[in-house]
Amino acid sequence: MAHTILILPGLFNSGAGHWQTLWQEILPAARRVQQQDWDAPLCDDWIATLDAAIRPANGTVTLAAHSLGCALALRWCEQQRHAPHAGKVTGAMLVAPPDVERADFPAIATGFAPMPRARLPFASIVLASSNDPWCALAKAQGWARDWGAQFHDIGPHGHINDESGLGDWPQARRWLAELLEAK
């Protein structure tokens, strides 16, 4: 059976050195979901774009989300979890979920708060950094518990982006492989 890994970047997309971009280059099943507006995202627009990527997928889908892409994945699940095509999604890797409820969260990202807290209907892993400027570790850990997700504190790696120096992040690819095996 075919399997697709949908890469869900966050605000401003993921640059050349970001682990998501590197995964897109090295993982044959990986495909980036291209949003129309990376700089001033509207949640409903992003959900529609993600939904349009999931519907025609042949086989199963795993979401590899970073930052605002995590909120997108959760919002999509909240809206679509009972749709027939929602069953295609068998897993999600949620990396550096941002605290979209913070007073100082960028106002250019509209409609992503509050963060959904319902248990996810598929296998999931949350990866968080102990010094992420956009989400306290305890909050990410609490969300993981709410979502029924595995949780990994990867140590002090900031917002787990290209500035974190993780390259193609082999450890996270091993966790992704675990998700793929669990489907």
C-alpha positions in Angstrom: 0.0 0.0 0.0 1.3 3.5 -0.8 2.1 5.9 2.0 2.7 9.6 1.9 4.5 11.8 4.4 3.0 15.3 4.3 5.4 18.0 5.5 3.6 20.8 7.3 5.9 23.8 7.8 4.9 26.7 10.1 4.9 30.4 9.7 7.2 31.7 6.9 7.7 28.1 5.6 10.9 26.1 6.3 14.2 27.3 4.7 17.0 25.4 2.9 18.7 24.1 6.1 15.5 23.2 8.0 15.1 19.5 8.7 11.7 19.5 6.9 13.3 20.7 3.7 16.1 18.2 4.0 13.5 15.4 4.6 11.6 16.4 1.5 14.8 15.9 -0.5 15.8 12.6 1.0 12.6 10.8 1.8 10.9 9.5 -1.4 7.4 9.5 0.2 7.7 13.1 1.6 5.8 16.0 0.0 5.5 19.5 1.3 2.0 21.0 1.6 2.4 24.4 -0.1 0.3 27.0 1.6 -0.7 30.1 -0.5 0.3 32.6 2.3 3.2 31.7 4.5 3.5 35.2 5.9 0.0 35.9 7.1 -1.8 32.6 7.5 -5.5 32.2 7.9 -6.3 28.9 9.7 -9.3 28.0 7.6 -7.3 28.5 4.4 -4.4 26.4 5.6 -6.9 23.6 6.7 -8.5 23.7 3.2 -5.1 23.3 1.6 -4.1 20.4 3.9 -7.5 18.7 3.3 -7.0 19.1 -0.5 -3.6 17.3 -0.1 -5.0 14.4 2.0 -8.2 13.7 0.0 -6.5 12.4 -3.2 -3.6 10.6 -1.4 -3.3 7.0 -2.4 -3.0 4.9 0.7 -2.1 6.2 4.1 -0.7 9.5 5.3 1.6 10.6 8.1 1.9 14.3 9.0 5.3 15.7 9.8 4.5 19.1 11.3 6.6 21.9 12.7 5.5 24.9 14.8 2.3 26.4 13.3 2.1 23.3 11.2 1.3 21.4 14.4 -1.6 23.7 15.2 -2.7 23.2 11.6 -2.7 19.4 11.9 -4.7 19.6 15.1 -7.2 22.0 13.7 -7.6 19.9 10.6 -8.2 16.8 12.8 -10.8 18.8 14.9 -12.7 19.7 11.8 -12.3 16.6 9.6 -12.0 13.7 12.1 -15.3 12.2 11.1 -14.9 12.7 7.3 -14.3 9.4 5.4 -10.9 10.5 4.1 -9.7 11.4 7.6 -9.0 7.7 8.1 -6.1 8.0 5.7 -4.1 9.8 8.4 -2.4 7.1 10.5 0.1 9.2 12.3 1.5 12.6 13.1 4.9 13.9 14.2 4.3 17.2 16.0 7.6 19.1 16.4 7.8 22.3 18.5 4.1 23.0 18.8 3.8 26.7 19.5 1.7 28.2 22.2 -0.8 29.9 19.9 -2.7 31.1 23.0 0.1 33.4 24.2 -0.6 37.1 24.2 2.6 37.7 22.2 1.9 35.1 19.6 2.2 36.7 16.1 -1.1 38.4 15.3 -0.5 37.7 11.6 -1.4 34.1 12.2 -5.2 34.2 12.4 -7.6 31.5 13.8 -5.2 29.0 15.2 -6.1 29.5 18.9 -7.1 27.9 21.1 -4.9 24.8 20.6 -7.2 21.8 20.3 -6.8 19.4 23.2 -8.9 16.3 22.1 -7.2 12.9 22.0 -5.9 12.2 18.4 -7.4 9.3 16.5 -4.0 8.2 15.2 -0.5 7.5 16.6 1.4 10.6 17.3 4.7 11.9 18.7 5.4 15.3 20.2 9.0 16.5 20.0 9.8 19.6 22.1 12.9 21.6 23.1 13.6 22.5 26.7 14.4 26.1 25.6 11.8 26.7 22.9 11.0 30.5 22.9 7.5 29.8 21.6 6.3 27.1 24.0 7.2 26.1 27.5 8.3 22.5 27.8 5.6 21.7 30.5 2.8 23.0 28.2 4.0 20.8 25.2 4.2 17.8 27.6 0.7 18.5 28.8 -0.6 18.7 25.2 1.1 15.5 24.4 -0.7 13.8 27.3 -4.1 15.3 26.1 -3.5 14.1 22.6 -2.4 10.6 23.6 1.0 11.2 22.0 4.4 10.0 22.9 6.5 12.8 24.2 10.3 13.4 23.8 12.2 16.3 25.3 15.1 16.7 22.8 17.0 19.1 25.1 18.0 22.7 24.4 17.5 23.1 20.7 15.5 26.4 20.5 12.5 26.2 18.2 13.8 23.1 16.5 14.3 24.8 13.2 17.3 25.4 10.9 19.0 27.5 13.5 19.0 24.5 15.9 21.7 22.9 13.7 20.0 19.5 13.6 20.6 19.0 9.8 18.5 16.1 8.5 17.9 15.1 12.1 18.5 11.3 12.1 17.0 10.7 15.5 13.7 12.3 14.4 13.7 10.2 11.3 14.0 7.1 13.5 10.9 8.3 15.5 9.1 8.9 12.2 10.0 5.3 11.1 8.4 4.1 14.4 5.2 6.0 13.5 5.2 4.5 10.0 5.6 1.0 11.5 2.7 1.6 13.9 0.2 2.3 11.1 
